[in-house]
Amino acid sequence: MLDWCGGATRARVMVSYRRQILCDAANCASQTSLSNIVYGMIDMVALSIMELRHLRYFVQVADDLHFARAAAHLGISQPPLSQQIRALEDELQVRLLERTSRRVALTPAGRLFLDAARATLREADNAISVARRAARGELGELAIGFSASAPFVPEIAHAISNFRDRYPQISLVLREIAGSDHLEQIEDHLLDIGFRRGRAIPDLPDTVIAEPFLSERLYVACPPGHRLARQAGVRVADLVDEPIVLYANERSTFTSHLLDLLREGGVEPRIAQIVTDVTSLFGLAAAGIGVMVMVESLCTLQSPMLTYRLIEDDAATIMLWLVRHRDPTLPCRNFLALLDSPGRNP
């Protein structure tokens, strides 16, 4: 775990591994105890704060075993590098390098410290990467709620597919949710975005907004031999006394809209069957149990056992609303950018 201090990049590594004091190495080198080195990483709890650059400098010198070459690789001059390594040794109270006029070598303590320093730098680099990616909305979770037919809307399907390709590290949670459950879960931050159908904008909590996303025409689905299949178009009045298969659950906004549409057109619905999944809806309509009224996007589900006819009444439309929190997360904003992109697939 990293503790970032002030303007400089500094690290306190929280000891999460089993402490293994490397006193043997210190004894072999006849040096001060290395109780400040923990197996695998650096323990800075007992030290004043150590800057990561000290570790980077030491690792480069240990790789090159030559101060001039290490300084060139680091882009600094040799005297400051020597001073920083000496400061690190003074901080640890441990000699890490043996220096002569002809060679530089790691002490036994230095070899052990090198492994721990590399592990610490890897953890620090990973923490920096995670923070930056999270700030760009590339990590985290995106939860989308939708009505049963919403995934068949091409714009939504393409946006979900493109989002998964572009942000593979985001956990994408997709849930089928009916009615006002969208609003409650968005308000409680259990959902980021919801797609729900309705004739008018729903009553919203103060923290939630709804935008009209797509107005869709309604169609009738029936077997090819059905009387309505022989018509070029269908009016609501043509559904008088016609058995209807409904998709419904206790909070379905689409079904309540459909029943209102029928009654406003002078048709008292004759409900043959109520189902709770789209597959059963199509299957029963194909079997002739009753006709099905559906949104245009579901016409992409083609079957030789069904014929689709447009309901020509002006009122035979329904709005698909995009519902979201007023203060969206970064993953949510990234998804909305893909959804609104002019270059998305039609």
Residue frames as qw, qx, qy, qz and C-alpha x, y, z in Angstrom:
[[0.000, 0.892, 0.453, 0.000, 0.00, 0.00, 0.00],
 [0.477, 0.283, 0.013, 0.832, 1.45, 3.39, -0.92],
 [0.200, -0.830, -0.349, 0.386, 1.35, 6.62, 1.07],
 [0.475, 0.567, 0.181, 0.648, 1.90, 9.54, -1.34],
 [0.422, -0.692, -0.256, 0.526, 3.55, 12.43, 0.50],
 [0.092, -0.721, 0.122, 0.676, 3.77, 16.02, -0.73],
 [0.536, 0.707, -0.211, -0.410, 4.89, 16.78, -4.24],
 [0.134, 0.500, -0.844, -0.140, 7.53, 14.07, -4.42],
 [0.861, -0.039, -0.399, -0.314, 6.63, 10.46, -5.05],
 [0.102, -0.461, 0.778, -0.414, 7.27, 8.71, -1.80],
 [0.759, -0.131, -0.556, -0.312, 6.30, 5.31, -0.52],
 [0.385, -0.365, 0.727, -0.435, 5.61, 3.66, 2.75],
 [0.564, 0.047, -0.759, -0.321, 5.12, -0.01, 2.09],
 [0.705, -0.361, 0.283, -0.541, 2.60, -1.53, 4.51],
 [0.002, -0.336, 0.942, -0.006, 4.01, -4.89, 5.60],
 [0.821, 0.041, 0.016, -0.569, 1.59, -7.52, 4.35],
 [0.785, 0.248, -0.568, 0.019, 4.01, -10.38, 4.04],
 [0.853, -0.471, -0.160, 0.159, 5.44, -12.53, 6.83],
 [0.055, -0.925, 0.371, -0.064, 8.32, -10.66, 8.45],
 [0.955, -0.005, -0.042, 0.294, 11.61, -12.41, 7.89],
 [0.181, -0.939, 0.266, 0.120, 14.49, -10.52, 9.40],
 [0.853, 0.441, -0.184, 0.208, 17.60, -11.12, 7.40],
 [0.432, -0.845, 0.315, 0.010, 20.05, -10.93, 10.25],
 [0.874, -0.094, 0.355, 0.317, 22.18, -13.72, 8.80],
 [0.585, 0.651, 0.159, 0.457, 23.03, -11.58, 5.80],
 [0.115, -0.943, 0.152, -0.274, 23.97, -8.74, 8.08],
 [0.738, -0.569, 0.350, 0.094, 26.17, -11.00, 10.17],
 [0.842, 0.227, 0.286, 0.396, 27.88, -12.35, 7.04],
 [0.395, 0.736, 0.064, 0.546, 28.69, -8.82, 6.00],
 [0.497, -0.274, -0.409, 0.714, 29.58, -7.80, 9.58],
 [0.029, -0.344, -0.168, -0.923, 27.15, -4.96, 9.24],
 [0.358, -0.018, 0.412, -0.838, 24.17, -3.45, 11.03],
 [0.378, 0.279, 0.865, -0.174, 21.06, -5.62, 11.30],
 [0.126, -0.067, -0.571, -0.809, 18.85, -5.65, 8.20],
 [0.109, 0.424, 0.824, -0.359, 15.66, -5.68, 10.21],
 [0.290, 0.556, 0.066, -0.776, 14.46, -2.91, 7.90],
 [0.361, 0.254, -0.693, -0.570, 14.21, -5.38, 5.01],
 [0.707, 0.064, 0.536, -0.456, 11.20, -7.64, 4.83],
 [0.461, 0.026, 0.832, 0.307, 10.98, -10.73, 2.68],
 [0.377, 0.555, 0.672, 0.314, 10.00, -9.64, -0.82],
 [0.101, 0.863, 0.243, 0.431, 9.61, -5.90, -0.19],
 [0.301, 0.318, -0.378, 0.816, 10.99, -2.94, 1.75],
 [0.420, -0.697, -0.563, 0.144, 9.76, -2.27, 5.29],
 [0.244, 0.474, -0.086, 0.842, 9.84, 1.47, 5.81],
 [0.514, -0.744, -0.380, -0.195, 7.78, 1.53, 8.97],
 [0.690, -0.583, -0.106, 0.416, 10.87, 1.87, 11.16],
 [0.517, 0.048, 0.208, 0.829, 12.57, 4.33, 8.79],
 [0.171, 0.595, 0.074, -0.782, 12.04, 7.91, 7.88],
 [0.718, 0.586, 0.277, -0.254, 10.30, 8.20, 4.53],
 [0.466, -0.262, 0.627, 0.566, 12.32, 6.88, 1.60],
 [0.478, 0.590, -0.121, -0.640, 11.78, 8.25, -1.87],
 [0.904, 0.280, 0.321, -0.027, 11.17, 5.83, -4.72],
 [0.515, 0.809, -0.278, 0.050, 13.89, 7.49, -6.75],
 [0.292, -0.655, 0.690, -0.098, 16.46, 6.18, -4.27],
 [0.776, 0.004, 0.627, -0.071, 15.30, 2.68, -5.05],
 [0.737, 0.666, 0.113, -0.016, 15.33, 3.32, -8.82],
 [0.173, 0.855, -0.485, 0.056, 18.86, 4.69, -8.62],
 [0.492, -0.458, 0.734, -0.095, 20.05, 1.71, -6.60],
 [0.837, 0.252, 0.480, -0.070, 18.47, -0.83, -8.97],
 [0.609, 0.786, -0.109, 0.009, 20.13, 0.83, -11.97],
 [0.038, -0.761, 0.639, -0.101, 23.54, 0.80, -10.30],
 [0.665, -0.214, 0.703, -0.133, 23.01, -2.84, -9.30],
 [0.829, 0.489, 0.263, -0.068, 22.16, -3.68, -12.92],
 [0.532, 0.804, -0.223, 0.144, 25.17, -1.90, -14.41],
 [0.821, -0.425, -0.008, 0.382, 27.66, -2.35, -11.53],
 [0.489, 0.141, 0.144, 0.849, 29.19, 0.85, -12.83],
 [0.040, -0.672, -0.400, 0.622, 28.29, 4.34, -11.58],
 [0.032, 0.391, -0.342, -0.854, 29.09, 6.19, -14.79],
 [0.137, -0.144, -0.835, -0.514, 27.00, 3.85, -16.98],
 [0.124, -0.573, -0.782, 0.213, 24.13, 3.89, -14.46],
 [0.022, -0.593, -0.168, 0.787, 24.19, 7.70, -14.38],
 [0.099, 0.191, -0.567, -0.796, 24.05, 7.79, -18.19],
 [0.160, -0.336, -0.894, -0.250, 21.07, 5.42, -18.24],
 [0.157, -0.660, -0.624, 0.388, 19.29, 7.55, -15.62],
 [0.248, 0.765, 0.272, 0.528, 20.07, 10.81, -17.42],
 [0.381, -0.924, 0.042, -0.012, 21.92, 12.38, -14.49],
 [0.336, 0.718, -0.556, 0.250, 25.58, 13.06, -13.74],
 [0.720, -0.004, -0.659, 0.216, 27.66, 10.66, -11.68],
 [0.146, 0.204, -0.574, 0.779, 28.34, 12.75, -8.52],
 [0.551, -0.199, 0.163, -0.794, 24.64, 13.22, -7.61],
 [0.863, -0.031, -0.435, -0.255, 24.04, 9.50, -8.22],
 [0.561, 0.130, -0.671, 0.466, 26.87, 8.55, -5.87],
 [0.128, -0.222, 0.430, -0.866, 25.49, 10.96, -3.29],
 [0.723, -0.155, -0.090, -0.667, 21.98, 9.46, -3.51],
 [0.828, 0.005, -0.560, 0.011, 23.26, 5.91, -3.11],
 [0.345, 0.164, -0.622, 0.684, 25.30, 6.99, -0.11],
 [0.386, -0.221, 0.229, -0.866, 22.23, 8.69, 1.35],
 [0.836, -0.116, -0.342, -0.414, 20.25, 5.49, 0.89],
 [0.702, 0.050, -0.632, 0.325, 22.89, 3.46, 2.71],
 [0.064, 0.206, -0.493, 0.843, 23.00, 6.03, 5.50],
 [0.610, -0.216, -0.028, -0.762, 19.22, 5.87, 5.78],
 [0.903, -0.085, -0.375, -0.190, 19.30, 2.07, 6.01],
 [0.417, -0.710, 0.551, -0.135, 22.49, 2.02, 8.09],
 [0.878, 0.028, 0.467, 0.103, 23.56, -0.80, 5.79],
 [0.026, -0.560, 0.582, 0.589, 26.30, -0.98, 3.16],
 [0.807, 0.413, 0.306, -0.290, 24.71, -2.16, -0.09],
 [0.745, 0.643, -0.118, 0.133, 27.66, -1.81, -2.49],
 [0.705, -0.446, 0.222, 0.505, 31.36, -2.51, -2.27],
 [0.438, 0.898, -0.023, 0.035, 33.25, 0.17, -4.15],
 [0.664, -0.379, 0.276, 0.583, 36.88, 0.14, -5.22],
 [0.081, 0.655, -0.313, -0.683, 38.71, 2.13, -7.86],
 [0.057, 0.232, -0.843, -0.483, 38.32, -0.82, -10.22],
 [0.287, -0.265, -0.867, -0.309, 34.93, -2.37, -9.50],
 [0.486, -0.209, 0.261, -0.808, 31.50, -2.09, -7.93],
 [0.382, -0.083, -0.917, -0.083, 29.86, -5.17, -6.37],
 [0.625, -0.523, -0.179, -0.551, 26.77, -5.93, -4.35],
 [0.143, -0.351, 0.796, -0.472, 27.23, -6.90, -0.74],
 [0.127, -0.237, -0.963, 0.013, 25.24, -9.88, 0.58],
 [0.114, 0.553, 0.543, -0.622, 22.83, -7.37, 2.09],
 [0.220, 0.451, -0.267, -0.823, 22.71, -5.47, -1.21],
 [0.182, 0.004, -0.882, -0.435, 21.73, -8.59, -3.14],
 [0.066, -0.464, -0.856, 0.218, 18.81, -9.21, -0.79],
 [0.088, 0.588, 0.243, -0.766, 17.84, -5.54, -0.81],
 [0.116, 0.233, -0.572, -0.777, 17.85, -5.54, -4.64],
 [0.136, -0.300, -0.912, -0.245, 15.11, -8.17, -4.83],
 [0.084, -0.636, -0.635, 0.431, 12.99, -6.28, -2.32],
 [0.015, 0.505, -0.083, -0.859, 13.59, -2.96, -4.10],
 [0.118, 0.002, -0.737, -0.665, 12.49, -4.42, -7.45],
 [0.148, -0.482, -0.863, -0.011, 9.28, -5.77, -5.86],
 [0.078, -0.634, -0.391, 0.663, 8.56, -2.41, -4.24],
 [0.060, 0.364, -0.341, -0.865, 9.04, -0.53, -7.51],
 [0.125, -0.202, -0.858, -0.455, 6.78, -2.97, -9.34],
 [0.133, -0.614, -0.737, 0.250, 4.04, -2.40, -6.74],
 [0.051, -0.593, -0.116, 0.795, 4.51, 1.36, -6.96],
 [0.078, 0.172, -0.583, -0.791, 4.35, 1.36, -10.77],
 [0.140, -0.376, -0.887, -0.228, 1.25, -0.81, -10.65],
 [0.104, -0.648, -0.564, 0.501, -0.41, 1.53, -8.13],
 [0.017, 0.467, -0.167, -0.868, 0.34, 4.53, -10.36],
 [0.117, -0.029, -0.777, -0.618, -1.06, 2.73, -13.40],
 [0.129, -0.511, -0.847, 0.062, -4.22, 1.73, -11.53],
 [0.053, -0.633, -0.338, 0.695, -4.80, 5.29, -10.31],
 [0.072, 0.360, -0.378, -0.850, -4.33, 6.77, -13.77],
 [0.150, -0.164, -0.861, -0.458, -6.55, 4.19, -15.48],
 [0.105, -0.584, -0.753, 0.285, -9.26, 4.65, -12.86],
 [0.004, -0.575, -0.106, 0.811, -9.09, 8.42, -13.42],
 [0.187, 0.220, -0.575, -0.765, -9.72, 7.79, -17.14],
 [0.755, 0.101, 0.211, -0.612, -12.69, 5.54, -16.37],
 [0.579, 0.381, -0.687, -0.220, -10.87, 2.43, -17.61],
 [0.282, 0.005, -0.911, 0.303, -11.33, 0.46, -14.39],
 [0.356, 0.015, 0.448, -0.820, -14.36, -0.19, -12.22],
 [0.235, 0.336, 0.912, -0.025, -17.90, -1.32, -12.98],
 [0.315, 0.066, -0.229, -0.919, -20.74, -0.26, -15.25],
 [0.232, 0.292, 0.898, -0.234, -24.25, -1.53, -14.43],
 [0.295, 0.050, -0.384, -0.873, -26.95, -1.20, -17.11],
 [0.382, 0.291, 0.796, -0.370, -30.60, -2.05, -16.60],
 [0.231, 0.148, -0.529, -0.803, -32.92, -2.57, -19.55],
 [0.765, 0.179, 0.259, -0.561, -36.35, -3.68, -20.59],
 [0.789, 0.007, 0.607, 0.094, -36.58, -7.05, -22.34],
 [0.679, 0.645, 0.303, 0.178, -36.54, -5.57, -25.85],
 [0.052, -0.957, 0.193, 0.212, -33.89, -2.85, -25.33],
 [0.507, -0.446, 0.620, 0.400, -30.87, -5.05, -26.28],
 [0.589, 0.404, 0.630, 0.304, -32.43, -5.51, -29.73],
 [0.199, 0.966, 0.059, -0.152, -32.15, -1.77, -30.40],
 [0.811, 0.398, -0.074, 0.422, -29.09, -1.58, -32.70],
 [0.110, 0.801, -0.266, 0.525, -27.67, 1.58, -31.10],
 [0.645, -0.620, 0.340, -0.290, -27.72, -0.02, -27.66],
 [0.982, -0.009, 0.147, 0.119, -26.33, -3.36, -28.83],
 [0.656, 0.572, -0.133, 0.473, -23.46, -1.67, -30.70],
 [0.133, -0.811, 0.314, -0.476, -22.64, 0.62, -27.77],
 [0.823, -0.461, 0.300, -0.143, -22.44, -2.35, -25.37],
 [0.935, 0.202, 0.091, 0.276, -20.24, -4.30, -27.79],
 [0.437, 0.713, -0.171, 0.521, -17.95, -1.33, -28.44],
 [0.403, -0.781, 0.300, -0.371, -17.68, -0.56, -24.74],
 [0.927, -0.286, 0.239, 0.042, -16.56, -4.12, -23.97],
 [0.811, 0.398, 0.022, 0.428, -13.92, -3.91, -26.70],
 [0.228, 0.768, -0.171, 0.574, -12.63, -0.51, -25.64],
 [0.308, -0.608, 0.480, -0.553, -12.74, -0.99, -21.85],
 [0.746, -0.002, -0.660, -0.089, -12.06, -4.69, -21.21],
 [0.327, 0.055, -0.716, 0.614, -11.06, -4.07, -17.58],
 [0.423, -0.149, 0.201, -0.871, -14.48, -2.61, -16.71],
 [0.131, 0.194, 0.959, -0.161, -16.86, -5.12, -15.15],
 [0.359, -0.058, -0.344, -0.866, -19.99, -4.80, -17.29],
 [0.176, 0.224, 0.877, -0.388, -23.15, -5.80, -15.40],
 [0.334, -0.085, -0.476, -0.810, -26.34, -6.17, -17.49],
 [0.155, 0.223, 0.851, -0.449, -29.71, -6.69, -15.81],
 [0.200, -0.433, -0.637, -0.605, -33.24, -7.02, -17.13],
 [0.064, -0.286, -0.586, 0.756, -35.31, -4.69, -14.94],
 [0.014, -0.608, -0.682, -0.407, -38.93, -3.64, -15.23],
 [0.232, -0.858, -0.417, -0.190, -40.78, -0.44, -14.50],
 [0.161, -0.932, 0.138, -0.293, -39.79, 1.99, -11.79],
 [0.881, -0.370, 0.079, 0.284, -37.13, -0.39, -10.45],
 [0.617, 0.469, 0.025, 0.632, -34.76, 1.42, -12.82],
 [0.065, -0.821, 0.043, -0.566, -35.30, 4.70, -11.00],
 [0.729, -0.668, 0.090, -0.122, -34.89, 3.25, -7.53],
 [0.906, -0.130, 0.110, 0.387, -31.71, 1.39, -8.37],
 [0.477, 0.574, 0.010, 0.666, -30.14, 4.36, -10.15],
 [0.300, -0.837, 0.067, -0.452, -30.97, 6.60, -7.19],
 [0.803, -0.558, 0.211, -0.018, -29.34, 4.04, -4.87],
 [0.102, 0.747, -0.632, -0.179, -26.28, 3.74, -7.18],
 [0.712, -0.067, 0.699, -0.012, -27.03, 0.09, -7.90],
 [0.650, 0.531, 0.451, 0.302, -27.40, 0.97, -11.59],
 [0.281, -0.334, 0.192, 0.879, -25.56, 3.52, -13.70],
 [0.291, 0.164, -0.413, -0.847, -27.91, 3.59, -16.70],
 [0.442, 0.284, 0.813, -0.250, -31.39, 2.30, -17.36],
 [0.207, 0.019, -0.570, -0.795, -33.41, 1.88, -20.57],
 [0.224, 0.361, 0.822, -0.380, -37.15, 1.80, -19.94],
 [0.007, -0.347, -0.636, -0.689, -40.23, 2.24, -22.10],
 [0.000, 0.582, 0.618, -0.528, -43.16, 4.56, -21.45],
 [0.277, 0.768, 0.478, 0.325, -45.47, 7.05, -23.09],
 [0.053, -0.943, 0.034, -0.327, -44.34, 10.01, -20.99],
 [0.302, 0.506, -0.608, 0.532, -41.34, 10.94, -18.89],
 [0.636, -0.416, -0.639, 0.120, -41.54, 9.09, -15.59],
 [0.396, -0.890, 0.045, -0.222, -41.72, 10.80, -12.21],
 [0.716, 0.348, -0.407, 0.448, -38.09, 11.13, -11.20],
 [0.621, -0.639, -0.190, 0.413, -36.16, 11.53, -7.94],
 [0.027, 0.973, -0.119, -0.194, -34.10, 14.73, -7.80],
 [0.389, -0.599, 0.620, 0.325, -30.85, 12.82, -8.40],
 [0.535, 0.157, 0.778, 0.289, -32.07, 11.04, -11.56],
 [0.322, 0.528, -0.178, -0.765, -32.64, 12.38, -15.08],
 [0.647, 0.301, 0.696, 0.079, -34.39, 10.80, -18.08],
 [0.124, 0.508, -0.396, -0.755, -33.75, 11.59, -21.74],
 [0.834, 0.407, 0.204, -0.313, -35.85, 10.43, -24.71],
 [0.408, -0.417, 0.713, 0.389, -33.66, 7.96, -26.57],
 [0.058, 0.043, -0.812, -0.579, -35.78, 6.38, -29.29],
 [0.626, 0.224, 0.288, -0.689, -39.44, 6.46, -30.34],
 [0.089, -0.105, 0.943, 0.302, -40.50, 3.13, -31.85],
 [0.626, 0.012, -0.301, -0.719, -43.52, 2.11, -33.88],
 [0.578, -0.115, 0.734, -0.337, -45.60, -0.85, -32.79],
 [0.416, 0.225, -0.741, -0.477, -46.19, -3.96, -34.87],
 [0.858, -0.093, 0.282, -0.420, -48.53, -6.96, -34.75],
 [0.088, 0.377, -0.907, -0.168, -47.00, -10.42, -35.08],
 [0.805, 0.104, 0.347, -0.470, -49.20, -13.33, -36.21],
 [0.633, -0.021, 0.728, 0.264, -48.88, -16.59, -38.21],
 [0.037, -0.182, 0.552, 0.813, -48.63, -16.16, -42.02],
 [0.112, -0.366, -0.838, -0.390, -52.11, -17.65, -42.50],
 [0.065, -0.541, -0.584, 0.602, -53.77, -15.24, -40.06],
 [0.270, 0.820, 0.481, 0.150, -56.32, -12.75, -41.43],
 [0.154, -0.941, 0.066, 0.295, -54.17, -9.79, -40.30],
 [0.531, -0.337, 0.553, 0.546, -51.20, -11.16, -42.24],
 [0.451, 0.483, 0.626, 0.414, -53.17, -10.64, -45.46],
 [0.043, 0.974, 0.222, -0.031, -53.43, -6.90, -44.77],
 [0.540, 0.573, -0.164, 0.594, -50.74, -4.42, -45.79],
 [0.062, 0.331, -0.472, 0.815, -51.18, -2.61, -42.48],
 [0.395, -0.479, -0.776, 0.113, -53.20, -2.94, -39.30],
 [0.214, -0.593, 0.059, -0.774, -55.28, -0.47, -37.32],
 [0.133, -0.167, 0.764, -0.609, -55.90, -0.74, -33.58],
 [0.686, 0.091, 0.177, -0.700, -59.59, -1.29, -34.36],
 [0.707, 0.268, -0.598, -0.265, -58.64, -4.47, -36.26],
 [0.237, 0.214, -0.870, 0.376, -57.74, -6.07, -32.93],
 [0.625, -0.176, 0.223, -0.727, -61.35, -6.16, -31.69],
 [0.936, -0.077, 0.165, -0.302, -62.10, -9.66, -30.36],
 [0.703, 0.498, -0.491, 0.132, -58.60, -10.77, -31.34],
 [0.855, -0.481, -0.078, 0.177, -56.89, -13.01, -28.73],
 [0.238, 0.852, -0.356, 0.302, -53.67, -11.36, -27.59],
 [0.848, -0.204, -0.294, 0.392, -50.58, -12.83, -25.96],
 [0.109, -0.955, 0.112, -0.252, -49.06, -10.34, -23.53],
 [0.630, 0.149, -0.475, 0.596, -45.57, -9.97, -22.13],
 [0.352, -0.768, -0.015, -0.534, -46.05, -8.71, -18.61],
 [0.505, -0.163, -0.681, 0.504, -44.87, -8.66, -15.07],
 [0.248, -0.746, -0.558, 0.266, -46.21, -6.71, -12.15],
 [0.175, -0.757, -0.006, 0.630, -44.29, -3.54, -13.10],
 [0.497, 0.190, 0.576, 0.620, -44.22, -3.68, -16.92],
 [0.123, 0.569, 0.064, -0.811, -44.59, -0.19, -18.38],
 [0.121, 0.143, -0.705, -0.684, -44.89, -1.51, -21.94],
 [0.102, -0.364, -0.920, -0.103, -47.92, -3.68, -21.15],
 [0.010, 0.649, 0.513, -0.562, -49.74, -0.87, -19.34],
 [0.102, 0.465, -0.285, -0.832, -49.07, 1.39, -22.34],
 [0.115, -0.025, -0.858, -0.499, -50.38, -1.27, -24.75],
 [0.053, -0.513, -0.843, 0.156, -53.58, -1.82, -22.77],
 [0.056, 0.644, 0.223, -0.730, -54.19, 1.93, -22.66],
 [0.092, 0.306, -0.553, -0.769, -53.63, 2.16, -26.43],
 [0.089, -0.241, -0.924, -0.284, -56.14, -0.61, -27.12],
 [0.042, -0.627, -0.697, 0.346, -58.82, 0.84, -24.87],
 [0.046, 0.591, -0.011, -0.806, -58.35, 4.34, -26.26],
 [0.167, 0.203, -0.679, -0.685, -58.87, 2.83, -29.72],
 [0.726, -0.014, -0.012, -0.687, -62.14, 1.23, -28.63],
 [0.731, 0.143, -0.664, -0.068, -60.72, -2.28, -28.15],
 [0.688, -0.559, 0.337, -0.315, -61.28, -4.19, -24.94],
 [0.178, 0.525, -0.830, -0.055, -58.27, -6.52, -24.75],
 [0.959, -0.084, -0.044, -0.268, -59.01, -10.21, -25.02],
 [0.090, -0.687, 0.716, -0.082, -56.04, -11.71, -23.27],
 [0.906, 0.114, -0.368, -0.175, -55.27, -15.27, -24.33],
 [0.875, -0.189, -0.240, 0.375, -52.06, -15.74, -22.33],
 [0.124, -0.952, 0.250, -0.123, -49.63, -13.74, -20.20],
 [0.906, 0.072, -0.178, 0.378, -45.94, -14.68, -20.31],
 [0.397, -0.887, 0.114, 0.207, -42.84, -13.32, -18.59],
 [0.465, -0.426, 0.533, 0.564, -40.16, -13.96, -21.21],
 [0.363, 0.579, -0.305, -0.663, -39.76, -12.94, -24.84],
 [0.061, 0.199, -0.934, -0.290, -39.12, -16.47, -26.10],
 [0.191, 0.371, 0.881, -0.225, -42.50, -17.70, -24.86],
 [0.308, 0.634, 0.171, -0.689, -44.16, -14.61, -26.31],
 [0.308, 0.477, -0.589, -0.576, -42.88, -15.39, -29.81],
 [0.003, 0.047, -0.995, -0.085, -43.55, -19.10, -29.45],
 [0.264, 0.458, 0.753, -0.392, -47.20, -18.71, -28.45],
 [0.374, 0.640, -0.047, -0.670, -47.85, -16.14, -31.17],
 [0.221, 0.376, -0.785, -0.440, -46.32, -18.52, -33.75],
 [0.057, 0.133, 0.986, -0.080, -48.53, -21.32, -32.41],
 [0.245, -0.405, -0.549, -0.689, -51.64, -19.21, -33.03],
 [0.299, -0.462, -0.714, 0.433, -52.58, -18.83, -29.36],
 [0.021, 0.913, 0.309, -0.265, -52.96, -15.11, -29.95],
 [0.501, 0.729, -0.017, 0.466, -51.43, -12.20, -31.82],
 [0.620, -0.432, -0.180, 0.630, -48.54, -10.30, -30.30],
 [0.171, 0.963, 0.058, 0.202, -47.99, -6.54, -30.22],
 [0.775, -0.311, 0.036, 0.549, -44.32, -5.57, -30.09],
 [0.042, -0.863, 0.167, 0.476, -41.85, -2.77, -30.75],
 [0.667, 0.703, -0.200, -0.146, -40.17, -2.38, -34.13],
 [0.016, 0.691, -0.722, 0.039, -36.70, -3.42, -32.92],
 [0.622, -0.138, 0.749, -0.180, -38.00, -6.94, -32.18],
 [0.792, 0.539, 0.042, -0.284, -38.78, -7.37, -35.88],
 [0.208, 0.674, -0.705, -0.078, -35.11, -8.32, -36.23],
 [0.408, -0.147, 0.883, -0.178, -36.12, -11.68, -34.74],
 [0.571, 0.271, -0.426, -0.647, -37.32, -13.29, -37.95],
 [0.434, -0.026, 0.887, -0.156, -39.28, -16.57, -38.04],
 [0.186, -0.049, -0.744, -0.640, -41.01, -18.30, -40.97],
 [0.204, -0.470, -0.855, 0.075, -43.87, -18.95, -38.55],
 [0.093, -0.718, -0.396, 0.564, -44.55, -15.25, -37.97],
 [0.317, 0.574, 0.355, 0.666, -45.53, -12.25, -40.08],
 [0.245, -0.442, -0.328, 0.798, -45.14, -8.67, -38.88],
 [0.133, 0.695, 0.493, 0.506, -47.57, -5.87, -39.75],
 [0.169, 0.115, -0.229, 0.952, -47.22, -2.20, -38.81],
 [0.062, -0.716, -0.649, 0.250, -49.97, -0.70, -36.65],
 [0.338, 0.458, 0.290, 0.769, -50.71, 2.45, -38.62],
 [0.283, -0.894, -0.341, -0.064, -52.43, 4.53, -35.92],
 [0.237, 0.762, -0.269, 0.540, -50.41, 7.66, -35.05],
 [0.540, -0.674, 0.318, -0.391, -50.66, 6.81, -31.36],
 [0.997, -0.075, -0.004, 0.037, -49.13, 3.36, -31.90],
 [0.491, 0.589, -0.440, 0.466, -45.65, 4.37, -30.72],
 [0.726, -0.665, -0.137, 0.111, -43.73, 4.10, -27.49],
 [0.157, 0.875, -0.383, 0.251, -40.72, 6.00, -26.22],
 [0.865, -0.129, -0.306, 0.377, -37.55, 4.32, -24.98],
 [0.203, -0.950, 0.132, -0.199, -36.07, 6.50, -22.22],
 [0.658, 0.248, -0.478, 0.527, -32.45, 6.62, -21.15],
 [0.535, -0.814, -0.072, -0.213, -32.36, 7.09, -17.38],
 [0.694, 0.200, -0.400, 0.565, -29.21, 7.88, -15.42],
 [0.485, -0.652, -0.316, 0.490, -27.86, 9.57, -12.32],
 [0.160, 0.986, 0.043, 0.029, -27.25, 13.32, -12.52],
 [0.157, -0.816, 0.554, 0.059, -23.65, 12.75, -11.44],
 [0.967, 0.210, -0.124, -0.074, -22.52, 9.82, -13.63],
 [0.724, -0.474, 0.386, 0.318, -19.39, 7.81, -12.97],
 [0.034, 0.628, -0.564, -0.535, -16.50, 7.93, -15.44],
 [0.240, 0.037, 0.932, 0.270, -17.35, 4.49, -16.90],
 [0.320, 0.670, 0.632, -0.223, -20.92, 5.72, -17.35],
 [0.175, 0.823, -0.115, -0.528, -19.71, 8.85, -19.17],
 [0.109, -0.396, 0.782, 0.468, -17.53, 6.73, -21.42],
 [0.301, 0.325, 0.892, 0.087, -20.49, 4.52, -22.30],
 [0.275, 0.802, 0.381, -0.368, -22.69, 7.55, -23.02],
 [0.039, 0.692, -0.422, -0.584, -19.98, 8.92, -25.32],
 [0.155, -0.084, 0.910, 0.375, -20.05, 5.69, -27.32],
 [0.263, 0.554, 0.777, -0.144, -23.85, 5.69, -27.36],
 [0.209, 0.870, 0.197, -0.402, -23.95, 9.25, -28.65],
 [0.349, -0.415, 0.536, 0.647, -21.05, 8.93, -31.08],
 [0.568, 0.589, -0.081, -0.569, -21.99, 10.03, -34.63],
 [0.330, 0.496, -0.757, -0.268, -19.73, 7.28, -35.98],
 [0.494, -0.099, 0.817, -0.279, -21.53, 4.41, -34.30],
 [0.023, 0.086, 0.895, 0.436, -22.99, 1.68, -36.46],
 [0.480, -0.091, -0.105, -0.866, -26.56, 2.40, -37.53]]
